Amino acid sequence: MTEIVLYETRGRVAVITLNRPEARNAVNGDVAQGLEAAIDRMEDDPDVWVGILTANTSGQTNPVFCAGADLKAINAGQAGSLATKRGGFGGFTSRDRTKPVIMAIDGLVTAGGCEISLAADMIVASTRTSFGLAEVKRNLIAGAGGLYRLPRIVGRAVAMEVILTGEQMSAERAYQLGLVNRLVEPGHQLDEAMRLAETIAANAPLAVWASRKVVLAAGGEEASLQQLTNEEFAKVLASEDTKEGLTAFIEKRAPRWSGR
């Protein structure tokens, strides 16, 4: 039986692949359970410090990274299976994570698929990628975070346009607005995401994870953000890796991070 969600490790990086190309990688119960299990595996592995989420689009004339919810599953009365208790839609959009996840996208990412990408930390996209929240065209709304995550990233006016028209946003415009970190030619998105992930993984993992936690909290009260920063700073400072980082600097060598 074909695995719906693939998982492999490349050094310190976990590569997770949606594997329903025949269904445009739409999210059904198997995808939601498989993606949640993959994130659990990444989070539980002390040797993995960064994740990449990509999709198999082989055999598709016009690539679709993820078409969102599987409407056939919904029609069959299985709508509840498209989300998990801990992960939310697709087992991912509400998942509490420590480690950063980079999207490596080629093709259309729409509806719930777009909401999955918005829940990640960074996006590498090919030039033929487009983003859409077309729910209003079906008398639905984006219910997995898209309505508040998109305006945080691209601004309210642009988010209103995308959400209320249901029209797609090109990868080039998404890059200009800060939704996409790196823009590449089709077929190079995973390689570029790996380069980005390896650059992150070369740094102290505890510091990376602590910094990510504070960045995600940005937008709250400044006093509480400073308190959170102080708490995370204290944890990092007390770790073995801080001594290793300082020693490596003094000895003029590359640090050997342990994640402890």
DARAFEN-V404174 format. One record per run of one state. SS is the DSSP state (H for helix, E for strand, L for the rest). FROM is the first residue (numbers start at 0). TO is the last residue. Records with the same first field share a line. If there is no record, write none. Layout:
SS = FROM-TO + FROM-TO
This chain:
L = 0-3 + 10-11 + 18-19 + 23-25 + 27-27 + 44-48 + 55-62 + 66-67 + 69-69 + 75-77 + 84-86 + 89-99 + 105-106 + 110-110 + 119-120 + 126-128 + 132-133 + 138-144 + 154-154 + 165-167 + 176-180 + 184-187 + 201-203 + 217-220 + 237-238 + 250-259
E = 4-9 + 12-17 + 26-26 + 49-54 + 63-65 + 68-68 + 82-83 + 87-88 + 100-104 + 107-109 + 121-125 + 129-131 + 168-169 + 181-183
H = 20-22 + 28-43 + 70-74 + 78-81 + 111-118 + 134-137 + 145-153 + 155-164 + 170-175 + 188-200 + 204-216 + 221-236 + 239-249
